[in-house]
Amino acid sequence: MTFSELRKKDVICIADGRLLGRVADLEFDEKDGRIRALIVPGAGGLSCVLHGERSQVAVAWQQIACIGDDVVLVAQCGC
Protein backbone atom coordinates (compact mmCIF):
# COMPACT_ATOMS: atom_id res chain seq x y z
CA MET A 1 0.00 0.00 0.00
CA THR A 2 1.25 3.48 -0.82
CA PHE A 3 0.84 6.64 1.22
CA SER A 4 -1.43 8.12 -1.46
CA GLU A 5 -3.73 5.08 -1.09
CA LEU A 6 -3.68 5.38 2.70
CA ARG A 7 -4.64 9.07 2.49
CA LYS A 8 -7.93 8.16 0.79
CA LYS A 9 -9.11 6.06 3.74
CA ASP A 10 -11.45 7.28 6.49
CA VAL A 11 -10.26 6.68 10.06
CA ILE A 12 -13.08 5.31 12.24
CA CYS A 13 -13.09 4.75 16.01
CA ILE A 14 -14.50 1.29 16.76
CA ALA A 15 -15.52 2.24 20.32
CA ASP A 16 -18.13 4.81 19.28
CA GLY A 17 -18.28 4.66 15.46
CA ARG A 18 -16.98 8.21 15.19
CA LEU A 19 -15.34 9.35 11.96
CA LEU A 20 -12.02 10.92 12.97
CA GLY A 21 -11.17 12.09 9.46
CA ARG A 22 -8.76 10.98 6.77
CA VAL A 23 -5.07 10.28 7.08
CA ALA A 24 -3.14 13.51 6.48
CA ASP A 25 0.39 12.52 7.47
CA LEU A 26 2.55 9.91 9.16
CA GLU A 27 4.82 10.18 12.17
CA PHE A 28 8.03 8.11 11.96
CA ASP A 29 10.54 6.98 14.55
CA GLU A 30 13.77 8.56 13.37
CA LYS A 31 15.87 5.76 14.88
CA ASP A 32 14.36 2.71 13.22
CA GLY A 33 12.13 4.23 10.50
CA ARG A 34 8.94 2.60 11.76
CA ILE A 35 5.62 4.37 11.65
CA ARG A 36 4.65 5.68 15.11
CA ALA A 37 1.27 7.22 14.32
CA LEU A 38 -1.20 8.31 11.68
CA ILE A 39 -1.90 12.03 11.76
CA VAL A 40 -5.55 12.95 11.22
CA PRO A 41 -6.83 16.54 11.07
CA GLY A 42 -8.92 17.20 14.19
CA ALA A 43 -12.31 18.81 14.33
CA GLY A 44 -11.40 22.45 13.89
CA GLY A 45 -14.42 24.53 14.72
CA LEU A 46 -14.98 28.20 13.99
CA SER A 47 -12.27 29.41 16.38
CA CYS A 48 -9.60 27.43 14.55
CA VAL A 49 -10.76 28.74 11.17
CA LEU A 50 -10.71 32.36 12.33
CA HIS A 51 -7.27 32.09 13.92
CA GLY A 52 -5.73 29.90 11.22
CA GLU A 53 -5.03 27.07 13.66
CA ARG A 54 -5.30 23.45 12.65
CA SER A 55 -5.64 20.84 15.32
CA GLN A 56 -4.40 17.34 14.64
CA VAL A 57 -4.92 13.96 16.21
CA ALA A 58 -2.09 11.43 16.35
CA VAL A 59 -3.43 7.87 16.26
CA ALA A 60 -0.75 5.54 17.64
CA TRP A 61 0.14 2.70 15.29
CA GLN A 62 -0.58 0.21 18.11
CA GLN A 63 -4.20 1.45 18.26
CA ILE A 64 -4.92 0.47 14.65
CA ALA A 65 -7.12 -2.62 14.64
CA CYS A 66 -7.43 -3.04 10.88
CA ILE A 67 -6.67 -1.32 7.60
CA GLY A 68 -9.38 -2.24 5.11
CA ASP A 69 -10.16 -1.37 1.52
CA ASP A 70 -11.92 1.90 2.45
CA VAL A 71 -11.28 2.54 6.14
CA VAL A 72 -8.76 2.38 8.96
CA LEU A 73 -10.35 1.05 12.14
CA VAL A 74 -8.92 2.32 15.42
CA ALA A 75 -9.45 0.23 18.58
CA GLN A 76 -9.35 3.01 21.18
CA CYS A 77 -9.65 6.72 20.62
CA GLY A 78 -8.31 9.09 23.19
CA CYS A 79 -9.27 12.04 21.02
Contacts in CASP RR format, 6 or more apart in sequence:
PFRMAT RR
TARGET T0000
AUTHOR 0000-0000-0000
METHOD contacts of the structure
MODEL  1
MTFSELRKKDVICIADGRLLGRVADLEFDEKDGRIRALIVPGAGGLSCVL
HGERSQVAVAWQQIACIGDDVVLVAQCGC
1 67 0 8 1.000
3 26 0 8 1.000
6 23 0 8 1.000
6 38 0 8 1.000
6 67 0 8 1.000
6 72 0 8 1.000
7 22 0 8 1.000
7 23 0 8 1.000
7 24 0 8 1.000
8 22 0 8 1.000
9 22 0 8 1.000
9 23 0 8 1.000
9 67 0 8 1.000
9 68 0 8 1.000
9 70 0 8 1.000
9 71 0 8 1.000
9 72 0 8 1.000
10 19 0 8 1.000
10 20 0 8 1.000
10 21 0 8 1.000
10 22 0 8 1.000
10 70 0 8 1.000
10 71 0 8 1.000
10 72 0 8 1.000
11 19 0 8 1.000
11 20 0 8 1.000
11 21 0 8 1.000
11 22 0 8 1.000
11 23 0 8 1.000
11 38 0 8 1.000
11 40 0 8 1.000
11 59 0 8 1.000
11 71 0 8 1.000
11 72 0 8 1.000
11 74 0 8 1.000
12 18 0 8 1.000
12 19 0 8 1.000
12 20 0 8 1.000
12 71 0 8 1.000
12 72 0 8 1.000
12 73 0 8 1.000
12 74 0 8 1.000
13 20 0 8 1.000
13 74 0 8 1.000
13 76 0 8 1.000
13 77 0 8 1.000
13 79 0 8 1.000
14 65 0 8 1.000
14 73 0 8 1.000
14 74 0 8 1.000
14 75 0 8 1.000
15 75 0 8 1.000
15 76 0 8 1.000
15 77 0 8 1.000
16 77 0 8 1.000
18 77 0 8 1.000
20 40 0 8 1.000
20 42 0 8 1.000
20 57 0 8 1.000
20 59 0 8 1.000
20 74 0 8 1.000
20 77 0 8 1.000
20 79 0 8 1.000
21 40 0 8 1.000
21 41 0 8 1.000
21 42 0 8 1.000
22 40 0 8 1.000
22 41 0 8 1.000
23 38 0 8 1.000
23 39 0 8 1.000
23 40 0 8 1.000
23 72 0 8 1.000
24 39 0 8 1.000
24 40 0 8 1.000
24 41 0 8 1.000
24 56 0 8 1.000
25 38 0 8 1.000
25 39 0 8 1.000
25 56 0 8 1.000
26 35 0 8 1.000
26 37 0 8 1.000
26 38 0 8 1.000
26 39 0 8 1.000
27 35 0 8 1.000
27 36 0 8 1.000
27 37 0 8 1.000
27 38 0 8 1.000
27 39 0 8 1.000
27 58 0 8 1.000
28 34 0 8 1.000
28 35 0 8 1.000
28 36 0 8 1.000
29 35 0 8 1.000
29 36 0 8 1.000
34 61 0 8 1.000
35 61 0 8 1.000
36 58 0 8 1.000
36 60 0 8 1.000
36 61 0 8 1.000
37 58 0 8 1.000
37 59 0 8 1.000
37 60 0 8 1.000
37 61 0 8 1.000
38 58 0 8 1.000
38 59 0 8 1.000
38 61 0 8 1.000
38 64 0 8 1.000
38 72 0 8 1.000
39 56 0 8 1.000
39 57 0 8 1.000
39 58 0 8 1.000
39 59 0 8 1.000
40 56 0 8 1.000
40 57 0 8 1.000
40 58 0 8 1.000
40 59 0 8 1.000
41 54 0 8 1.000
41 55 0 8 1.000
41 56 0 8 1.000
41 57 0 8 1.000
42 54 0 8 1.000
42 55 0 8 1.000
42 56 0 8 1.000
42 57 0 8 1.000
42 79 0 8 1.000
43 55 0 8 1.000
44 53 0 8 1.000
44 54 0 8 1.000
44 55 0 8 1.000
47 53 0 8 1.000
48 54 0 8 1.000
48 55 0 8 1.000
57 79 0 8 1.000
59 72 0 8 1.000
59 74 0 8 1.000
59 77 0 8 1.000
59 79 0 8 1.000
63 74 0 8 1.000
63 75 0 8 1.000
63 76 0 8 1.000
63 77 0 8 1.000
64 72 0 8 1.000
64 73 0 8 1.000
64 74 0 8 1.000
64 75 0 8 1.000
65 73 0 8 1.000
65 74 0 8 1.000
65 75 0 8 1.000
66 72 0 8 1.000
66 73 0 8 1.000
67 73 0 8 1.000
END
